[in-house]
């Protein structure tokens, strides 16, 4: 999950950076170097954020499962 998130985040950043460079009129090679650098940085950020998200989801799933499978304390009247 973390790797997929990182890939998507880096591709979005690459596209945004290329569009920004095209709008501002930067040279082609300068734009590609900047876009590649930003994509790599966002890939690393995406790995960290994706791993944190995976752990949060797993912890919540374990807690929900424990709540569901725990014997209920419902009193019948």
C-alpha positions, -999 to +999 in steps of 0.1 A: +000+000+000+028+024+009+046+018-024+014+023-044+007+056-026+043+068-031+042+060-069+009+078-073+021+108-053+054+111-073+036+108-106+012+135-097+041+158-086+059+150-118+029+160-139+023+192-119+059+202-122+061+196-159+029+216-164+042+244-142+075+245-162+056+246-195+034+275-183+064+295-170+085+288-202+115+270-186+140+252-207+131+216-214+161+199-197+158+222-167+121+213-164+128+176-166+155+177-140+133+197-116+103+174-122+124+143-116+139+157-084+105+167-071+091+133-080+119+115-062+114+136-031+076+130-031+082+093-036+102+092-004+075+113+014+048+090+000+066+059+013+067+073+049+031+086+048+019+054+032+036+032+058+020+053+086-014+050+069-010+012+066-001+009+103-031+030+113-055+010+092-041-023+105-044-011+141-080+000+136-089-033+119-074-053+148-093-031+173-126-035+154-121-072+151-114-075+188-146-055+195-167-077+172-154-110+185-154-101+222-182-116+242-209-091+245-219-079+279-256-074+270-280-081+298-313-095+290-343-082+310 
